[in-house]
Amino acid sequence: MTDLANQYLEEMKRQFRGHKRMGEAAVAQLEEKDFLVALDPQSNSVAMLVKHIAGNARSRFTDFLTSDGEKPDRFRDQEFEVSDNTTRDEVMRWWEQGWTHVFSTLDSLQPEDVQRTVTIRGEPHCVMQALNRALAHYAQHIGQIVFLAKHLRSDHWQTLSIPRGKSEDYKTSSPKTHARGNYKA
């Protein structure tokens, strides 16, 4: 069981790092003004999504094993509020702070922790469930960031995956080409 739990924790680190990189690659393509653009009044801007991921990460991953994942000093609704003065630097500072909590917690977890119980909003979850929940949540919002960035950059968007019409090239290229990042799965 220890080997499986260790592999699981390593895979969680890999997955979280991959989603972080994808979000950063999308954000890097945006112009400053694009951070605050929402497609409609019910949509979120990239700045809001980053602020929300950061707030969630701080709350969920601070004292991960010993306190409820919904901290009393988290004000979730405020995560979806940004001003016209919000800057890229500020947004990316939130992002880095949130991910620091995620990775320091993941690095501290031991295989025997995977089956421990943690709470989120008073509900018990084993560590595996809590990590899977966070990964799915962040993947959803990072997908929104990618979608919004792609929409805003339109013809200037540089794909983060296999470009349209290049799937056959990918299949016939060497695995070394994939590993160098020329193609991303």
DOVEXMAR-601011 format. One record per atom (N, C-alpha, C): residue number from 0; residue in one letter; atom name; x, y, z. Coordinates in steps of 0.02 Angstrom, whole numbers. Each point is the difference from the previous one (the first is absolute). Example, Ala and Ser with C-alpha at 12.3 -4.5 7.8 and 13.67 -1.06 7.14 Angstrom:
2
<0,A,N,<660,-284,390>>
<0,A,CA,<-45,59,0>>
<0,A,C,<45,60,0>>
<1,S,N,<-18,53,-36>>
<1,S,CA,<42,59,3>>
<1,S,C,<-39,55,37>>
END
This chain:
185
<0,M,N,<41,-60,0>>
<0,M,CA,<-41,60,0>>
<0,M,C,<43,63,0>>
<1,T,N,<57,-2,35>>
<1,T,CA,<43,59,4>>
<1,T,C,<25,19,-69>>
<2,D,N,<19,-49,-42>>
<2,D,CA,<24,16,-67>>
<2,D,C,<-55,34,-41>>
<3,L,N,<-60,-26,4>>
<3,L,CA,<-56,28,-37>>
<3,L,C,<-15,72,24>>
<4,A,N,<-1,10,65>>
<4,A,CA,<-12,66,29>>
<4,A,C,<55,49,-21>>
<5,N,N,<62,-23,0>>
<5,N,CA,<55,43,-21>>
<5,N,C,<-7,18,-74>>
<6,Q,N,<-17,-49,-42>>
<6,Q,CA,<-11,14,-71>>
<6,Q,C,<-57,50,-9>>
<7,Y,N,<-53,-9,39>>
<7,Y,CA,<-56,46,-4>>
<7,Y,C,<21,72,17>>
<8,L,N,<37,9,54>>
<8,L,CA,<23,66,19>>
<8,L,C,<45,31,-53>>
<9,E,N,<44,-40,-29>>
<9,E,CA,<43,25,-54>>
<9,E,C,<-41,20,-61>>
<10,E,N,<-51,-39,-15>>
<10,E,CA,<-44,17,-57>>
<10,E,C,<-40,63,15>>
<11,M,N,<-21,10,61>>
<11,M,CA,<-35,62,18>>
<11,M,C,<46,60,-10>>
<12,K,N,<62,-5,20>>
<12,K,CA,<48,55,-10>>
<12,K,C,<8,14,-75>>
<13,R,N,<6,-54,-39>>
<13,R,CA,<9,8,-72>>
<13,R,C,<-61,33,-32>>
<14,Q,N,<-59,-22,21>>
<14,Q,CA,<-61,28,-29>>
<14,Q,C,<-9,74,20>>
<15,F,N,<10,15,64>>
<15,F,CA,<-7,70,22>>
<15,F,C,<51,44,-36>>
<16,R,N,<63,-24,-7>>
<16,R,CA,<51,40,-35>>
<16,R,C,<-20,11,-73>>
<17,G,N,<-27,-51,-31>>
<17,G,CA,<-22,6,-70>>
<17,G,C,<-56,50,-9>>
<18,H,N,<-48,0,45>>
<18,H,CA,<-55,48,-4>>
<18,H,C,<26,71,13>>
<19,K,N,<45,7,47>>
<19,K,CA,<29,66,15>>
<19,K,C,<36,26,-63>>
<20,R,N,<41,-43,-30>>
<20,R,CA,<37,20,-61>>
<20,R,C,<-49,21,-56>>
<21,M,N,<-54,-38,-8>>
<21,M,CA,<-48,15,-53>>
<21,M,C,<-32,68,13>>
<22,G,N,<-20,13,61>>
<22,G,CA,<-28,65,17>>
<22,G,C,<49,56,-14>>
<23,E,N,<62,-10,20>>
<23,E,CA,<51,51,-11>>
<23,E,C,<14,12,-74>>
<24,A,N,<-1,-53,-39>>
<24,A,CA,<12,7,-72>>
<24,A,C,<-57,39,-33>>
<25,A,N,<-60,-9,24>>
<25,A,CA,<-57,38,-27>>
<25,A,C,<5,73,22>>
<26,V,N,<13,11,63>>
<26,V,CA,<4,68,27>>
<26,V,C,<57,39,-34>>
<27,A,N,<55,-34,-14>>
<27,A,CA,<58,33,-31>>
<27,A,C,<-18,30,-69>>
<28,Q,N,<-50,-27,-33>>
<28,Q,CA,<-19,25,-66>>
<28,Q,C,<-46,61,3>>
<29,L,N,<-25,15,60>>
<29,L,CA,<-47,56,7>>
<29,L,C,<35,67,6>>
<30,E,N,<-33,50,-26>>
<30,E,CA,<22,69,12>>
<30,E,C,<-29,22,67>>
<31,E,N,<29,51,28>>
<31,E,CA,<-21,25,67>>
<31,E,C,<-75,11,3>>
<32,K,N,<-29,32,-50>>
<32,K,CA,<-71,16,0>>
<32,K,C,<-44,-63,0>>
<33,D,N,<27,-55,-26>>
<33,D,CA,<-40,-61,-5>>
<33,D,C,<-15,-33,67>>
<34,F,N,<38,16,51>>
<34,F,CA,<-10,-32,66>>
<34,F,C,<-68,14,29>>
<35,L,N,<-28,57,-16>>
<35,L,CA,<-62,21,31>>
<35,L,C,<-61,-11,-43>>
<36,V,N,<8,-27,-60>>
<36,V,CA,<-55,-10,-46>>
<36,V,C,<-42,-60,20>>
<37,A,N,<-65,12,6>>
<37,A,CA,<-49,-54,10>>
<37,A,C,<-46,1,-61>>
<38,L,N,<-18,-57,-26>>
<38,L,CA,<-40,-3,-61>>
<38,L,C,<-70,26,9>>
<39,D,N,<-27,-5,61>>
<39,D,CA,<-66,26,15>>
<39,D,C,<-5,9,75>>
<40,P,N,<-54,30,25>>
<40,P,CA,<-4,14,72>>
<40,P,C,<2,-62,45>>
<41,Q,N,<-16,-58,-26>>
<41,Q,CA,<0,-61,39>>
<41,Q,C,<66,-38,-5>>
<42,S,N,<45,24,-41>>
<42,S,CA,<65,-34,-10>>
<42,S,C,<54,30,44>>
<43,N,N,<53,-37,7>>
<43,N,CA,<58,23,39>>
<43,N,C,<56,21,-46>>
<44,S,N,<38,49,21>>
<44,S,CA,<61,19,-35>>
<44,S,C,<56,-46,22>>
<45,V,N,<56,2,-35>>
<45,V,CA,<59,-38,19>>
<45,V,C,<21,21,70>>
<46,A,N,<0,65,14>>
<46,A,CA,<19,24,67>>
<46,A,C,<-44,-31,54>>
<47,M,N,<-65,-3,-12>>
<47,M,CA,<-45,-30,49>>
<47,M,C,<14,-74,10>>
<48,L,N,<12,-36,-55>>
<48,L,CA,<13,-71,5>>
<48,L,C,<65,-13,37>>
<49,V,N,<51,40,-14>>
<49,V,CA,<64,-8,35>>
<49,V,C,<-9,15,74>>
<50,K,N,<-36,54,15>>
<50,K,CA,<-12,19,70>>
<50,K,C,<-38,-55,36>>
<51,H,N,<-49,-30,-33>>
<51,H,CA,<-38,-55,30>>
<51,H,C,<43,-62,12>>
<52,I,N,<39,-20,-50>>
<52,I,CA,<44,-58,9>>
<52,I,C,<48,13,58>>
<53,A,N,<28,59,2>>
<53,A,CA,<47,17,54>>
<53,A,C,<-34,-1,69>>
<54,G,N,<-59,28,4>>
<54,G,CA,<-36,0,64>>
<54,G,C,<-19,-70,22>>
<55,N,N,<-23,-40,-47>>
<55,N,CA,<-17,-69,15>>
<55,N,C,<62,-38,22>>
<56,A,N,<55,8,-36>>
<56,A,CA,<62,-36,17>>
<56,A,C,<25,19,70>>
<57,R,N,<-1,64,15>>
<57,R,CA,<21,22,67>>
<57,R,C,<-44,-32,53>>
<58,S,N,<-65,1,-11>>
<58,S,CA,<-46,-27,50>>
<58,S,C,<6,-76,6>>
<59,R,N,<-1,-35,-56>>
<59,R,CA,<1,-73,1>>
<59,R,C,<67,-29,23>>
<60,F,N,<55,32,-20>>
<60,F,CA,<65,-31,11>>
<60,F,C,<40,28,59>>
<61,T,N,<-27,48,36>>
<61,T,CA,<31,24,62>>
<61,T,C,<-23,-47,56>>
<62,D,N,<48,-26,37>>
<62,D,CA,<-17,-48,54>>
<62,D,C,<-46,-55,-27>>
<63,F,N,<18,-27,-57>>
<63,F,CA,<-40,-48,-37>>
<63,F,C,<-25,-59,41>>
<64,L,N,<45,-29,39>>
<64,L,CA,<-18,-60,38>>
<64,L,C,<-33,15,67>>
<65,T,N,<3,62,22>>
<65,T,CA,<-21,14,69>>
<65,T,C,<-57,50,8>>
<66,S,N,<-21,34,-53>>
<66,S,CA,<-56,47,7>>
<66,S,C,<-46,-7,-60>>
<67,D,N,<-61,24,8>>
<67,D,CA,<-48,-3,-54>>
<67,D,C,<26,39,-60>>
<68,G,N,<-12,-26,-59>>
<68,G,CA,<24,31,-61>>
<68,G,C,<-35,65,-17>>
<69,E,N,<-54,15,32>>
<69,E,CA,<-34,64,-9>>
<69,E,C,<16,43,60>>
<70,K,N,<51,42,-6>>
<70,K,CA,<24,40,56>>
<70,K,C,<-49,57,16>>
<71,P,N,<-5,17,64>>
<71,P,CA,<-46,54,20>>
<71,P,C,<18,68,-29>>
<72,D,N,<63,9,-20>>
<72,D,CA,<20,65,-28>>
<72,D,C,<-3,1,-77>>
<73,R,N,<-32,-50,-29>>
<73,R,CA,<-9,0,-73>>
<73,R,C,<-67,31,-15>>
<74,F,N,<0,46,-47>>
<74,F,CA,<-61,32,-22>>
<74,F,C,<-7,-13,-75>>
<75,R,N,<-28,-58,-15>>
<75,R,CA,<-2,-26,-69>>
<75,R,C,<-30,49,-49>>
<76,D,N,<-55,32,19>>
<76,D,CA,<-32,46,-47>>
<76,D,C,<47,57,-22>>
<77,Q,N,<44,21,44>>
<77,Q,CA,<48,53,-18>>
<77,Q,C,<52,-23,-50>>
<78,E,N,<8,-65,-7>>
<78,E,CA,<47,-26,-50>>
<78,E,C,<-23,15,-71>>
<79,F,N,<-64,15,-8>>
<79,F,CA,<-27,15,-66>>
<79,F,C,<-12,75,-10>>
<80,E,N,<37,39,39>>
<80,E,CA,<-2,72,-7>>
<80,E,C,<70,26,-12>>
<81,V,N,<8,38,-53>>
<81,V,CA,<64,33,-15>>
<81,V,C,<-15,71,-23>>
<82,S,N,<47,43,9>>
<82,S,CA,<-10,70,-22>>
<82,S,C,<34,11,-67>>
<83,D,N,<-16,56,-31>>
<83,D,CA,<32,18,-63>>
<83,D,C,<74,14,9>>
<84,N,N,<22,8,62>>
<84,N,CA,<70,14,15>>
<84,N,C,<41,-64,12>>
<85,T,N,<-32,-58,-3>>
<85,T,CA,<35,-63,10>>
<85,T,C,<51,-9,-55>>
<86,T,N,<61,-19,18>>
<86,T,CA,<54,-7,-50>>
<86,T,C,<20,-73,-9>>
<87,R,N,<34,-12,-54>>
<87,R,CA,<27,-67,-14>>
<87,R,C,<45,-22,57>>
<88,D,N,<44,44,24>>
<88,D,CA,<45,-18,55>>
<88,D,C,<-39,-21,62>>
<89,E,N,<-52,36,16>>
<89,E,CA,<-41,-17,58>>
<89,E,C,<-34,-68,-9>>
<90,V,N,<-27,-10,-60>>
<90,V,CA,<-34,-63,-16>>
<90,V,C,<49,-58,6>>
<91,M,N,<59,8,-27>>
<91,M,CA,<49,-55,1>>
<91,M,C,<29,-10,70>>
<92,R,N,<2,51,41>>
<92,R,CA,<21,-8,69>>
<92,R,C,<-51,-43,38>>
<93,W,N,<-65,12,-11>>
<93,W,CA,<-52,-43,30>>
<93,W,C,<9,-72,-22>>
<94,W,N,<11,-8,-65>>
<94,W,CA,<9,-67,-29>>
<94,W,C,<57,-37,34>>
<95,E,N,<58,32,4>>
<95,E,CA,<59,-32,30>>
<95,E,C,<-11,-16,74>>
<96,Q,N,<-31,46,36>>
<96,Q,CA,<-14,-13,71>>
<96,Q,C,<-45,-60,9>>
<97,G,N,<-52,-5,-41>>
<97,G,CA,<-45,-58,4>>
<97,G,C,<36,-65,-14>>
<98,W,N,<39,-1,-53>>
<98,W,CA,<35,-62,-18>>
<98,W,C,<55,-18,50>>
<99,T,N,<28,50,33>>
<99,T,CA,<49,-15,53>>
<99,T,C,<-33,-42,54>>
<100,H,N,<-61,16,18>>
<100,H,CA,<-36,-40,50>>
<100,H,C,<-12,-71,-25>>
<101,V,N,<-20,-6,-63>>
<101,V,CA,<-14,-67,-28>>
<101,V,C,<63,-43,2>>
<102,F,N,<55,26,-27>>
<102,F,CA,<60,-42,-7>>
<102,F,C,<35,-12,66>>
<103,S,N,<-2,47,46>>
<103,S,CA,<32,-14,65>>
<103,S,C,<-40,-54,37>>
<104,T,N,<-65,0,-7>>
<104,T,CA,<-41,-53,31>>
<104,T,C,<14,-67,-34>>
<105,L,N,<-1,-1,-66>>
<105,L,CA,<13,-63,-36>>
<105,L,C,<68,-28,18>>
<106,D,N,<50,44,5>>
<106,D,CA,<68,-23,17>>
<106,D,C,<4,-28,71>>
<107,S,N,<-45,23,43>>
<107,S,CA,<2,-23,70>>
<107,S,C,<-38,-65,12>>
<108,L,N,<-44,-19,-47>>
<108,L,CA,<-41,-59,10>>
<108,L,C,<42,-64,-7>>
<109,Q,N,<-15,-48,42>>
<109,Q,CA,<32,-65,0>>
<109,Q,C,<-51,-52,-25>>
<110,P,N,<23,-56,-26>>
<110,P,CA,<-47,-51,-24>>
<110,P,C,<-54,-19,51>>
<111,E,N,<19,-3,64>>
<111,E,CA,<-49,-19,51>>
<111,E,C,<-54,53,10>>
<112,D,N,<11,61,-26>>
<112,D,CA,<-50,54,6>>
<112,D,C,<-58,-7,-49>>
<113,V,N,<10,-38,-53>>
<113,V,CA,<-50,-3,-53>>
<113,V,C,<-68,-23,25>>
<114,Q,N,<-2,-43,50>>
<114,Q,CA,<-64,-25,25>>
<114,Q,C,<-24,38,62>>
<115,R,N,<38,49,22>>
<115,R,CA,<-22,41,57>>
<115,R,C,<-62,40,-19>>
<116,T,N,<-37,22,50>>
<116,T,CA,<-60,39,-12>>
<116,T,C,<14,74,12>>
<117,V,N,<-23,41,-48>>
<117,V,CA,<1,72,7>>
<117,V,C,<-72,24,-10>>
<118,T,N,<-13,62,19>>
<118,T,CA,<-67,27,-10>>
<118,T,C,<2,60,-47>>
<119,I,N,<-53,6,-38>>
<119,I,CA,<-11,58,-43>>
<119,I,C,<-72,21,11>>
<120,R,N,<-8,59,27>>
<120,R,CA,<-66,26,19>>
<120,R,C,<-36,-49,46>>
<121,G,N,<38,-29,45>>
<121,G,CA,<-28,-45,50>>
<121,G,C,<-13,-71,-24>>
<122,E,N,<11,-13,-64>>
<122,E,CA,<-11,-67,-28>>
<122,E,C,<65,-39,-1>>
<123,P,N,<-1,-62,24>>
<123,P,CA,<62,-40,0>>
<123,P,C,<17,-25,-70>>
<124,H,N,<64,2,-15>>
<124,H,CA,<27,-27,-63>>
<124,H,C,<66,-34,17>>
<125,C,N,<14,-57,-32>>
<125,C,CA,<68,-25,8>>
<125,C,C,<45,46,-41>>
<126,V,N,<63,0,15>>
<126,V,CA,<47,45,-34>>
<126,V,C,<-4,-10,-75>>
<127,M,N,<-6,-62,-23>>
<127,M,CA,<-5,-14,-71>>
<127,M,C,<-60,36,-30>>
<128,Q,N,<-57,-3,33>>
<128,Q,CA,<-59,34,-25>>
<128,Q,C,<10,76,-1>>
<129,A,N,<29,27,52>>
<129,A,CA,<11,72,4>>
<129,A,C,<47,23,-56>>
<130,L,N,<53,-38,-13>>
<130,L,CA,<46,19,-53>>
<130,L,C,<-33,-6,-69>>
<131,N,N,<-38,-54,-10>>
<131,N,CA,<-35,-8,-64>>
<131,N,C,<-50,56,-10>>
<132,R,N,<-34,19,53>>
<132,R,CA,<-49,55,-3>>
<132,R,C,<35,65,-20>>
<133,A,N,<56,15,31>>
<133,A,CA,<37,62,-15>>
<133,A,C,<26,-2,-72>>
<134,L,N,<28,-56,-21>>
<134,L,CA,<26,-6,-68>>
<134,L,C,<-55,12,-51>>
<135,A,N,<-57,-31,9>>
<135,A,CA,<-56,9,-47>>
<135,A,C,<-23,73,0>>
<136,H,N,<-4,30,58>>
<136,H,CA,<-21,70,6>>
<136,H,C,<48,46,-37>>
<137,Y,N,<65,-8,11>>
<137,Y,CA,<49,43,-32>>
<137,Y,C,<2,-13,-75>>
<138,A,N,<-7,-63,-20>>
<138,A,CA,<0,-16,-72>>
<138,A,C,<-59,35,-35>>
<139,Q,N,<-57,0,33>>
<139,Q,CA,<-59,33,-29>>
<139,Q,C,<14,75,-10>>
<140,H,N,<26,32,50>>
<140,H,CA,<12,72,-5>>
<140,H,C,<59,17,-46>>
<141,I,N,<50,-42,-2>>
<141,I,CA,<56,13,-45>>
<141,I,C,<-24,-11,-72>>
<142,G,N,<-45,-47,-10>>
<142,G,CA,<-31,-8,-66>>
<142,G,C,<-37,64,-20>>
<143,Q,N,<-34,31,48>>
<143,Q,CA,<-34,64,-14>>
<143,Q,C,<50,55,-18>>
<144,I,N,<56,1,36>>
<144,I,CA,<53,49,-15>>
<144,I,C,<26,-10,-71>>
<145,V,N,<13,-63,-18>>
<145,V,CA,<25,-15,-67>>
<145,V,C,<-52,20,-52>>
<146,F,N,<-63,-18,11>>
<146,F,CA,<-53,18,-47>>
<146,F,C,<-4,76,-9>>
<147,L,N,<1,36,55>>
<147,L,CA,<-6,72,-4>>
<147,L,C,<61,31,-34>>
<148,A,N,<59,-24,17>>
<148,A,CA,<61,26,-32>>
<148,A,C,<-1,-14,-75>>
<149,K,N,<-21,-60,-18>>
<149,K,CA,<-3,-18,-71>>
<149,K,C,<-50,44,-36>>
<150,H,N,<-57,12,31>>
<150,H,CA,<-51,43,-30>>
<150,H,C,<27,72,-8>>
<151,L,N,<32,26,52>>
<151,L,CA,<24,69,-2>>
<151,L,C,<58,10,-49>>
<152,R,N,<42,-50,-7>>
<152,R,CA,<58,5,-45>>
<152,R,C,<-18,-18,-72>>
<153,S,N,<-53,-38,-9>>
<153,S,CA,<-26,-18,-66>>
<153,S,C,<56,-22,-48>>
<154,D,N,<11,38,-52>>
<154,D,CA,<50,-19,-51>>
<154,D,C,<71,1,26>>
<155,H,N,<12,32,57>>
<155,H,CA,<67,4,29>>
<155,H,C,<14,-55,51>>
<156,W,N,<-49,-42,12>>
<156,W,CA,<7,-54,49>>
<156,W,C,<51,-51,-25>>
<157,Q,N,<44,-21,45>>
<157,Q,CA,<47,-53,-14>>
<157,Q,C,<-22,-61,39>>
<158,T,N,<-16,-53,-35>>
<158,T,CA,<-29,-59,31>>
<158,T,C,<43,-28,57>>
<159,L,N,<-32,-28,49>>
<159,L,CA,<34,-32,56>>
<159,L,C,<1,-75,-8>>
<160,S,N,<-25,-24,-56>>
<160,S,CA,<-5,-71,-12>>
<160,S,C,<20,-14,-72>>
<161,I,N,<-21,-55,-26>>
<161,I,CA,<13,-17,-70>>
<161,I,C,<-42,48,-43>>
<162,P,N,<32,37,-45>>
<162,P,CA,<-38,46,-42>>
<162,P,C,<-51,-36,-44>>
<163,R,N,<-53,35,-16>>
<163,R,CA,<-50,-28,-46>>
<163,R,C,<33,-22,-64>>
<164,G,N,<-21,-57,-24>>
<164,G,CA,<27,-25,-63>>
<164,G,C,<69,-31,5>>
<165,K,N,<26,-7,61>>
<165,K,CA,<68,-27,9>>
<165,K,C,<1,-66,40>>
<166,S,N,<-58,-30,10>>
<166,S,CA,<-3,-62,38>>
<166,S,C,<40,-56,-32>>
<167,E,N,<-3,-4,-66>>
<167,E,CA,<37,-53,-35>>
<167,E,C,<75,11,7>>
<168,D,N,<21,64,-3>>
<168,D,CA,<71,15,10>>
<168,D,C,<22,-21,70>>
<169,Y,N,<-43,10,48>>
<169,Y,CA,<15,-18,69>>
<169,Y,C,<10,-76,5>>
<170,K,N,<-46,-37,-30>>
<170,K,CA,<3,-73,3>>
<170,K,C,<64,-28,-31>>
<171,T,N,<26,34,-51>>
<171,T,CA,<59,-26,-35>>
<171,T,C,<65,31,26>>
<172,S,N,<-4,49,44>>
<172,S,CA,<61,31,26>>
<172,S,C,<28,-43,57>>
<173,S,N,<62,12,17>>
<173,S,CA,<33,-40,51>>
<173,S,C,<-21,21,70>>
<174,P,N,<1,-46,47>>
<174,P,CA,<-15,17,70>>
<174,P,C,<46,54,27>>
<175,K,N,<62,5,-26>>
<175,K,CA,<46,53,22>>
<175,K,C,<-27,69,-18>>
<176,T,N,<-33,5,-58>>
<176,T,CA,<-31,63,-20>>
<176,T,C,<-55,18,50>>
<177,H,N,<-39,-48,22>>
<177,H,CA,<-53,11,48>>
<177,H,C,<29,25,66>>
<178,A,N,<54,-33,22>>
<178,A,CA,<30,16,64>>
<178,A,C,<30,70,1>>
<179,R,N,<24,24,-57>>
<179,R,CA,<29,67,-4>>
<179,R,C,<-53,53,2>>
<180,G,N,<-63,-20,-3>>
<180,G,CA,<-54,49,4>>
<180,G,C,<-23,27,-66>>
<181,N,N,<26,-29,-55>>
<181,N,CA,<-23,23,-65>>
<181,N,C,<-73,-20,-11>>
<182,Y,N,<-20,-53,31>>
<182,Y,CA,<-71,-20,3>>
<182,Y,C,<-16,-14,72>>
<183,K,N,<-58,20,20>>
<183,K,CA,<-22,-13,69>>
<183,K,C,<-64,-40,-3>>
<184,A,N,<-5,-49,42>>
<184,A,CA,<-61,-41,1>>
<184,A,C,<-55,36,36>>
END
